[in-house]
Amino acid sequence: MLLTPARAGQEALQVIPEFGTIPGVDELNREFAEIAERAGTALRRIGTSRLGEPLWALTVGSGPAHAVVFGGVHPNEPIGALTATHLARTLVEDSSLREALGYTWHIVPCIDPDGARLNEGWFGGPFTRGHYARHFYRPAGREQVEWTFPFAYKNAYFDRMMPETVALMRLIDDTEPAFMCSLHNGEHGGVYYYVSRETPGLYEHLQAIPAALNLPLDTGEPEMPYIRRLADAIFRMSRTEEAYDFAESAGLDPSEVDIGGSSSAYAEKYGTLSLVTEVPYWSHPDADDNTPAGTSYADALSRRADGLADLGEVLENALRAVEPDLSVESPFLRASRAFIPAFSRGAQQERYRAGQPDADRPATKAELFGCLDRVHCFRLRYGGMLLRALDGELAIGNGTPAIRAQHAALATAYDAWVSEAEEGTTSTLIPLGDLAAVQYAAILTTSVYAVAEPPA
């Protein structure tokens, strides 16, 4: 079977998996153990998590090129667990596909099981924005596997690699992959991609994948203003050096960029083509609507700045009021302390952008949606995490007057934020199988391209 990028994507979408829920860590480990047994091989332990959990990899195939695929990089983004399971099962059962792809595959179902367990409260549904966010956990940047690779640039230096990061570094060094996929997913809007280098022959094939499933591309705002757009909904992988330089240019303190490098940056020395496919839980028609929004881009940025500033004030005041009484250094508290100050900095960044000459133009509906929904997203995510930190204090009996008062006030504000985010929305919940299918098709498409078009 001769595979081209286009054919690989089409073949992948012929059988769309069906998933009703997202597996927790224990279920995912059992599934991979069963797949390995069916393949007549054993899972390989590549490391140990901070809390002592084994980190597993499944090796499938015997091709000359190596591919590394890993899920659970951000524990609030678990679609990769479904994708990794479908990929592993298909490669084990379909020898002709394995041979046509020409790889030895190394698949890690979950690289951060400790963080994944803190999200399991929403894995079984209901899949509403409110339920998702109230059970949400995302670690502080310095505790994220994806952003704790070694890094040195100007006055920045990072070498506080976590055990999970070290395990992934060893796997990359051992295999020198031609292709690597870090399994992420977005939240609300449309599908978009990151690639680690310019791949002009790949873009149209990636764009065709969500279209085949009637899912929108996300043609609005990139996640960060310094990220380079290569084509509609396709971006160059962001680098920490760019975050540092942008902070300097915006008058922010670049030393507050307290993260390391990424997996894709680490693998560049091997000529690895890295892919990230961002698939949302909920689609929205404005995500790919490039008609005028009836307002300027500068105004859209200013509205986002106002929303972030207001959010920062609410959460900063709540955290400051309870700090003297807090007794548990929980992951939710560490993350809250890391993220909450970023909202004021984000507001300053967006006001800087709104004042630039290139912001004096009409905004598209996709851009306006991206600007405003980011505020909804951050309210629900990080308001929910601070509530979880306070839930923990109350659960151990530390119900001081300040903690009880701030918990009640924040819960009231949070309910209003949920209502505002969900009120009158035209969002659509996307079937989990469709999300896994997009990632799976993108993996096959890009893996074929990686060996057909190696770096110059």
C-alpha positions as CSV (number, residue, x, y, z in Angstrom):
1,M,0.0,0.0,0.0
2,L,1.5,3.3,-1.1
3,L,0.7,6.1,1.3
4,T,0.7,9.8,0.6
5,P,-0.2,12.4,3.2
6,A,-3.6,12.9,1.6
7,R,-4.4,9.1,1.4
8,A,-3.1,8.6,4.9
9,G,-5.6,11.1,6.2
10,Q,-8.5,9.7,4.1
11,E,-7.7,6.1,5.2
12,A,-7.6,7.2,8.9
13,L,-11.1,8.7,8.7
14,Q,-12.7,5.6,7.2
15,V,-13.2,4.1,10.7
16,I,-14.1,6.7,13.3
17,P,-13.8,5.3,16.8
18,E,-16.7,5.7,19.2
19,F,-16.0,6.8,22.8
20,G,-18.7,7.6,25.4
21,T,-16.4,8.8,28.1
22,I,-12.7,9.6,28.7
23,P,-10.7,6.8,30.5
24,G,-9.1,7.5,33.8
25,V,-5.4,6.6,34.3
26,D,-6.1,3.2,35.7
27,E,-8.4,2.3,32.8
28,L,-6.0,3.6,30.3
29,N,-3.1,1.6,31.8
30,R,-5.3,-1.6,31.6
31,E,-6.2,-0.9,28.0
32,F,-2.5,-0.5,27.0
33,A,-1.5,-3.6,28.9
34,E,-4.2,-5.6,27.0
35,I,-3.0,-4.1,23.7
36,A,0.6,-5.0,24.5
37,E,-0.4,-8.6,25.4
38,R,-2.3,-8.8,22.1
39,A,0.8,-7.6,20.3
40,G,3.0,-10.2,22.0
41,T,5.2,-7.6,23.6
42,A,5.5,-5.8,26.9
43,L,5.0,-2.2,27.9
44,R,8.4,-0.6,28.6
45,R,8.7,1.5,31.7
46,I,10.4,4.8,30.8
47,G,10.3,6.6,34.1
48,T,8.4,7.4,37.3
49,S,6.1,10.3,38.1
50,R,6.6,12.7,41.0
51,L,4.1,10.7,43.1
52,G,5.7,7.4,42.2
53,E,3.5,6.2,39.3
54,P,5.2,4.1,36.5
55,L,5.3,5.8,33.1
56,W,4.8,3.4,30.3
57,A,5.5,3.2,26.5
58,L,4.3,0.7,23.9
59,T,6.6,0.0,21.0
60,V,5.0,-1.2,17.8
61,G,6.5,-1.9,14.4
62,S,10.1,-2.3,13.2
63,G,10.5,0.4,10.5
64,P,13.8,2.2,10.1
65,A,12.3,5.6,11.1
66,H,11.1,6.2,14.7
67,A,7.9,8.0,15.8
68,V,7.2,9.2,19.3
69,V,3.6,9.9,20.3
70,F,2.7,10.9,23.9
71,G,-0.5,11.9,25.6
72,G,-1.4,13.6,28.9
73,V,1.1,16.5,28.5
74,H,-1.4,18.9,29.8
75,P,-3.7,16.9,32.1
76,N,-6.8,18.9,31.3
77,E,-6.4,17.8,27.7
78,P,-7.1,14.1,27.7
79,I,-8.4,13.5,24.2
80,G,-4.9,12.2,23.5
81,A,-5.7,9.2,25.7
82,L,-8.4,8.2,23.2
83,T,-6.2,8.9,20.3
84,A,-3.2,7.0,21.7
85,T,-5.4,4.0,22.4
86,H,-6.9,4.0,18.9
87,L,-3.5,4.5,17.3
88,A,-1.9,1.7,19.3
89,R,-4.8,-0.8,18.7
90,T,-4.8,0.0,15.0
91,L,-1.1,-0.4,14.5
92,V,-1.1,-3.7,16.4
93,E,-4.0,-5.1,14.4
94,D,-3.1,-3.8,10.9
95,S,0.2,-5.1,9.8
96,S,-0.2,-3.6,6.3
97,L,-0.6,-0.1,7.7
98,R,2.4,-0.6,9.9
99,E,4.5,-1.6,7.0
100,A,3.2,1.1,4.7
101,L,4.0,3.8,7.3
102,G,7.6,2.4,7.8
103,Y,8.1,3.4,11.4
104,T,8.9,2.0,14.8
105,W,6.3,3.6,17.0
106,H,6.7,4.5,20.6
107,I,3.4,5.5,22.2
108,V,3.1,6.9,25.7
109,P,-0.5,6.9,26.8
110,C,-0.1,9.4,29.6
111,I,3.1,11.3,30.5
112,D,1.5,13.1,33.5
113,P,-0.7,10.6,35.4
114,D,-0.5,12.6,38.6
115,G,-2.1,15.6,36.9
116,A,-4.6,13.5,34.9
117,R,-6.0,12.0,38.1
118,L,-6.9,15.5,39.3
119,N,-9.2,16.0,36.2
120,E,-10.9,12.6,36.3
121,G,-14.0,14.2,38.0
122,W,-15.2,15.4,34.6
123,F,-14.0,12.6,32.4
124,G,-17.4,10.8,32.6
125,G,-19.5,13.9,31.9
126,P,-21.8,15.7,31.7
127,F,-19.7,17.5,29.2
128,T,-20.8,21.1,29.9
129,R,-18.4,24.0,30.3
130,G,-19.4,24.5,33.9
131,H,-18.9,20.8,35.0
132,Y,-15.7,20.6,33.1
133,A,-14.2,23.8,34.7
134,R,-15.4,23.0,38.2
135,H,-13.3,19.8,38.1
136,F,-10.5,21.4,36.1
137,Y,-6.8,21.2,36.9
138,R,-3.9,22.5,35.0
139,P,-0.5,22.7,36.7
140,A,1.7,25.8,37.0
141,G,4.0,26.3,34.1
142,R,7.0,25.0,36.0
143,E,5.1,21.8,36.7
144,Q,4.0,21.1,33.1
145,V,5.9,18.4,31.2
146,E,5.6,20.2,27.9
147,W,7.3,23.3,29.2
148,T,10.1,22.0,31.5
149,F,12.8,21.0,29.1
150,P,16.2,22.6,29.5
151,F,16.3,26.2,28.4
152,A,18.9,29.1,28.4
153,Y,18.3,32.4,26.7
154,K,19.6,35.9,27.5
155,N,19.0,36.2,31.3
156,A,16.8,33.2,31.5
157,Y,17.9,29.8,32.6
158,F,15.8,26.7,33.4
159,D,17.0,23.3,34.5
160,R,14.3,22.2,37.0
161,M,13.2,19.2,34.9
162,M,10.6,17.0,36.4
163,P,11.0,13.2,36.4
164,E,8.3,13.0,33.7
165,T,10.2,15.4,31.5
166,V,13.5,13.5,32.1
167,A,11.7,10.3,31.0
168,L,10.5,11.9,27.8
169,M,13.9,13.4,27.1
170,R,15.5,9.9,27.4
171,L,12.9,8.5,25.0
172,I,13.6,11.2,22.5
173,D,17.4,10.8,22.8
174,D,17.1,7.0,22.5
175,T,14.9,7.0,19.4
176,E,16.0,10.3,17.6
177,P,12.5,10.4,16.0
178,A,11.8,11.6,12.5
179,F,8.3,12.4,13.7
180,M,6.9,13.3,17.1
181,C,3.3,14.2,18.2
182,S,2.5,15.7,21.5
183,L,-1.2,15.1,22.1
184,H,-3.0,18.3,23.2
185,N,-6.4,19.6,22.7
186,G,-8.2,22.9,22.9
187,E,-11.5,23.8,24.5
188,H,-13.9,25.8,22.5
189,G,-14.0,27.0,18.9
190,G,-12.4,25.1,16.1
191,V,-9.5,22.8,15.1
192,Y,-6.0,24.2,14.6
193,Y,-2.5,22.8,14.4
194,Y,1.1,23.5,15.3
195,V,4.1,22.2,13.3
196,S,7.8,22.7,14.3
197,R,8.9,23.8,10.8
198,E,7.5,25.1,7.6
199,T,5.8,22.3,5.8
200,P,3.9,23.9,2.8
201,G,3.0,20.6,1.2
202,L,1.2,19.5,4.4
203,Y,-1.1,22.4,5.2
204,E,-4.0,21.6,2.8
205,H,-4.1,18.0,3.9
206,L,-4.3,18.9,7.6
207,Q,-7.0,21.5,6.8
208,A,-9.0,18.9,5.0
209,I,-9.3,16.6,8.0
210,P,-11.8,18.5,10.2
211,A,-13.7,19.5,7.0
212,A,-14.3,15.9,6.3
213,L,-16.0,15.6,9.7
214,N,-17.9,18.9,9.4
215,L,-15.8,20.6,12.1
216,P,-14.7,24.2,11.7
217,L,-11.1,25.3,11.6
218,D,-10.1,28.0,14.1
219,T,-9.1,30.9,11.9
220,G,-9.1,33.5,14.7
221,E,-6.6,34.6,17.2
222,P,-3.5,32.5,17.9
223,E,-3.0,31.5,21.5
224,M,-0.1,34.0,21.9
225,P,0.5,37.2,19.9
226,Y,4.1,36.2,18.9
227,I,3.0,32.8,17.4
228,R,3.6,32.8,13.6
229,R,0.7,31.8,11.3
230,L,1.8,29.6,8.4
231,A,-1.7,29.1,6.9
232,D,-5.3,29.2,8.1
233,A,-5.4,27.4,11.4
234,I,-1.8,26.2,11.1
235,F,0.9,27.8,13.2
236,R,4.6,27.5,13.8
237,M,5.3,25.9,17.1
238,S,5.9,28.5,19.8
239,R,9.2,28.9,21.5
240,T,10.1,30.2,24.9
241,E,12.6,32.6,23.3
242,E,9.7,34.3,21.5
243,A,7.8,34.6,24.8
244,Y,10.8,36.3,26.4
245,D,11.4,38.7,23.5
246,F,7.7,39.7,23.3
247,A,7.6,40.3,27.1
248,E,10.6,42.7,26.7
249,S,9.0,44.5,23.8
250,A,5.7,45.0,25.7
251,G,7.4,46.5,28.7
252,L,6.8,43.4,30.8
253,D,9.4,41.6,33.0
254,P,10.8,38.7,30.9
255,S,12.1,37.0,34.0
256,E,8.4,36.2,34.8
257,V,8.4,33.8,31.9
258,D,9.1,31.0,34.4
259,I,9.1,28.0,32.1
260,G,11.6,26.0,30.2
261,G,11.8,24.8,26.6
262,S,9.3,22.5,24.8
263,S,9.5,19.0,23.6
264,S,9.6,20.1,20.0
265,A,12.5,22.5,20.7
266,Y,14.4,19.7,22.5
267,A,13.9,17.3,19.5
268,E,15.0,19.8,16.9
269,K,18.6,18.5,17.1
270,Y,17.5,15.3,15.6
271,G,15.6,17.0,12.7
272,T,12.3,15.9,14.2
273,L,9.1,17.1,12.6
274,S,6.8,17.7,15.6
275,L,3.0,18.1,15.4
276,V,0.3,19.3,17.8
277,T,-3.4,19.0,16.9
278,E,-5.7,21.2,19.0
279,V,-9.2,19.9,18.9
280,P,-12.0,21.6,21.0
281,Y,-14.6,19.9,23.1
282,W,-17.2,22.4,21.8
283,S,-17.3,23.9,18.3
284,H,-18.6,27.4,17.6
285,P,-19.7,28.8,14.2
286,D,-17.7,32.0,14.7
287,A,-14.4,30.1,15.0
288,D,-13.9,30.2,11.2
289,D,-16.1,33.2,10.3
290,N,-13.8,35.7,8.6
291,T,-16.5,38.3,7.9
292,P,-16.3,41.7,9.6
293,A,-17.4,41.7,13.2
294,G,-18.5,45.4,13.2
295,T,-15.7,46.5,15.5
296,S,-12.0,47.2,15.3
297,Y,-9.3,44.7,16.2
298,A,-8.0,47.2,18.7
299,D,-11.4,47.3,20.4
300,A,-11.5,43.5,20.5
301,L,-8.1,43.4,22.2
302,S,-9.1,46.2,24.6
303,R,-12.3,44.3,25.6
304,R,-10.2,41.2,26.3
305,A,-7.8,43.4,28.3
306,D,-10.6,44.7,30.4
307,G,-12.0,41.2,31.1
308,L,-8.6,39.9,32.1
309,A,-7.9,42.8,34.4
310,D,-11.3,42.3,36.1
311,L,-10.7,38.6,36.5
312,G,-7.2,39.2,37.9
313,E,-8.6,41.7,40.5
314,V,-11.3,39.3,41.7
315,L,-9.0,36.3,42.0
316,E,-6.1,38.3,43.4
317,N,-8.3,39.8,46.1
318,A,-9.7,36.4,47.1
319,L,-6.3,34.8,47.2
320,R,-4.8,37.6,49.2
321,A,-7.7,37.5,51.7
322,V,-7.2,33.8,52.5
323,E,-3.4,33.5,52.3
324,P,-2.7,33.9,56.0
325,D,-5.1,31.0,56.8
326,L,-4.2,28.5,54.2
327,S,-2.7,25.2,55.5
328,V,-2.4,22.9,52.5
329,E,0.1,23.4,49.7
330,S,-2.1,21.6,47.2
331,P,-1.6,21.4,43.4
332,F,-4.6,23.7,43.0
333,L,-3.1,26.3,45.3
334,R,0.3,26.2,43.6
335,A,-1.4,26.5,40.2
336,S,-3.5,29.4,41.4
337,R,-0.5,31.3,42.8
338,A,1.2,30.8,39.4
339,F,-1.6,31.7,37.1
340,I,-3.5,34.5,38.9
341,P,-0.8,37.2,38.6
342,A,-0.6,36.4,34.9
343,F,-4.1,38.0,34.2
344,S,-2.9,41.5,35.1
345,R,0.2,41.0,33.0
346,G,-2.1,39.7,30.2
347,A,-4.2,42.7,30.4
348,Q,-1.1,44.9,30.1
349,Q,0.0,42.9,27.1
350,E,-3.3,43.2,25.3
351,R,-3.5,47.0,25.9
352,Y,0.0,47.2,24.4
353,R,-1.1,45.3,21.3
354,A,-4.3,47.4,21.0
355,G,-2.1,50.5,20.7
356,Q,0.0,49.1,17.9
357,P,-0.6,50.6,14.4
358,D,-1.5,47.1,12.9
359,A,-4.5,46.8,15.4
360,D,-6.2,49.7,13.7
361,R,-8.3,47.6,11.3
362,P,-11.6,45.8,11.3
363,A,-11.8,42.6,13.3
364,T,-13.2,39.4,11.9
365,K,-15.9,37.5,13.8
366,A,-13.4,34.7,14.4
367,E,-11.0,37.2,16.0
368,L,-13.7,38.8,18.2
369,F,-14.9,35.4,19.3
370,G,-11.3,34.3,20.2
371,C,-10.7,37.5,22.2
372,L,-13.9,37.3,24.2
373,D,-14.1,33.6,24.7
374,R,-10.5,33.6,26.2
375,V,-12.0,35.7,29.0
376,H,-14.8,33.2,29.6
377,C,-12.3,30.3,29.4
378,F,-10.0,31.8,32.0
379,R,-12.8,32.8,34.4
380,L,-14.1,29.2,34.4
381,R,-10.7,27.4,34.5
382,Y,-8.9,29.5,37.1
383,G,-11.9,30.5,39.2
384,G,-12.7,26.8,39.3
385,M,-9.1,25.9,40.4
386,L,-9.1,28.5,43.2
387,L,-12.5,27.1,44.4
388,R,-10.9,23.6,44.5
389,A,-8.1,24.9,46.6
390,L,-10.6,26.4,49.0
391,D,-12.7,23.2,48.9
392,G,-9.7,21.3,50.1
393,E,-9.2,23.7,53.1
394,L,-12.9,23.3,54.0
395,A,-12.7,19.5,53.6
396,I,-10.0,19.2,56.2
397,G,-11.9,21.4,58.6
398,N,-9.9,24.6,58.0
399,G,-13.1,26.7,57.7
400,T,-11.8,30.0,59.0
401,P,-14.1,33.0,58.6
402,A,-11.9,34.4,55.7
403,I,-11.9,31.1,53.9
404,R,-15.6,30.5,54.3
405,A,-16.4,34.1,53.2
406,Q,-14.1,34.0,50.1
407,H,-15.4,30.6,49.1
408,A,-19.0,31.8,49.2
409,A,-18.3,35.0,47.4
410,L,-16.2,33.3,44.7
411,A,-18.8,30.5,44.3
412,T,-21.4,33.2,43.6
413,A,-19.2,35.0,41.1
414,Y,-18.3,31.6,39.5
415,D,-22.0,30.6,39.0
416,A,-22.5,34.0,37.2
417,W,-19.5,33.4,35.0
418,V,-20.8,29.9,34.0
419,S,-24.2,31.3,33.2
420,E,-22.6,34.1,31.1
421,A,-20.4,31.7,29.2
422,E,-23.2,29.3,28.4
423,E,-26.1,31.8,28.0
424,G,-27.5,32.0,24.4
425,T,-24.5,30.0,23.1
426,T,-24.6,28.3,19.7
427,S,-21.8,26.0,20.7
428,T,-22.0,22.3,19.9
429,L,-20.6,19.4,21.9
430,I,-18.3,17.4,19.5
431,P,-18.4,13.6,19.8
432,L,-15.3,12.3,21.5
433,G,-14.7,9.9,18.6
434,D,-14.6,12.7,16.1
435,L,-11.9,14.5,18.2
436,A,-9.8,11.4,18.4
437,A,-10.3,10.8,14.6
438,V,-9.0,14.3,13.8
439,Q,-5.8,13.7,15.9
440,Y,-5.3,10.2,14.5
441,A,-5.7,11.3,10.9
442,A,-3.3,14.2,11.5
443,I,-0.7,11.8,13.0
444,L,-0.8,9.5,10.0
445,T,-0.8,12.4,7.5
446,T,2.1,14.1,9.1
447,S,4.1,11.0,9.7
448,V,4.0,10.2,6.0
449,Y,5.0,13.7,5.2
450,A,7.9,13.6,7.6
451,V,9.7,10.8,5.8
452,A,8.7,11.9,2.3
453,E,9.9,15.5,3.0
454,P,12.8,15.3,5.5
455,P,14.4,18.6,6.6
456,A,16.9,20.2,4.1
